[in-house]
Amino acid sequence: MRRVLELVVASFCLGLIACTDPGEKTAVGAATGGVLGAGLGAIVGNQTGDPGQGLVIGALAGAGTGAMVGNALEAQEKTMQTQDEAIERQEKTIRAQSAEIDELRRMNQDTPTSAYQGAYRGQGSTRESLAYPRGGAQGTTHREIERVTSKDLSAPQSYGSAAAPGAATAPLALSDRSSPDCREAFGEIDRAAQVSEPSERLFHYRRALRMCPNQPEIYNGLGEVYLSLDRKADAEFEFKEALKLDSSYAKARTNLATIKN
């Protein structure tokens, strides 16, 4: 009995030493390997009557088992840590987008409410840093916008004759749809189609317009969002912007005619 007990203790120690490799195996794996190695060594030594053989077999079994268990545990820990980091990044992105949407709702900064805004957009600016002003008289803006954007800066025209939409100024160069910015912009439009909240759709269309400013489809889509909010003056403005880029754009003409009727 004493010999068996000594065999168990020796096998446990050898298994623990064999399994412990700092930086690669965990303490749990080493302990597990030691216990299994000790048990196996005791059984082999008792059956064969050779304690030395039991020690060797127990140490080898403990080393192998400890290595596998330790490495598996560490791999699981690394996987969980990576998943936690990915979840945290997603949460930060969602919080940032939610904050931006809330800011748009508070500031109502999607509204083109000044003559300066009309002139700025009428010249085909990239609108990278565009921010619609807040406040001011809401009812005086549309005629001012039309008056400013209907001017051809290269050839003065009379205010007494109304020009057809899209014919007031020389056609602007369309943005390249294949450019990275425009591809990302149309991705924003796809995301806008997947949400039902008008303010969120407005958010995505305005982002698209900043990234790809001279595409009639984006202006027309933004106008349709305004039209769904019963903001006809703003919708009319966007449809006319689309026609400035492409005077034959049928959707914008149809939408504009709907407002006029």
Buried (B, 14 or more C-beta within 10 A) or exposed (E): EEEBEBBBEBBBBBBBBBBBBEEEBBBEBBBBBBBBBBBBBBBBBBEEEBBEBBBBBBBBBBBBBBBBBBBEBBEEEEEEEEEEEEEEEEEEEEEEEEEEBEEBBEEEBBBBBBBEBBBBBBEBEBBEEBEBEEEEEEEEBBEBBBEBBBBEEEEEEEEEEEEEBBEBBEEBEBBEEEEEBBEEBBBBBEBBEEEEEEBBBBBBBBBBBBBBBBBBBBBBBBBBBBBEBEBBBBBBBBBBBBBBBBBEBEBBBEBBEEEEE
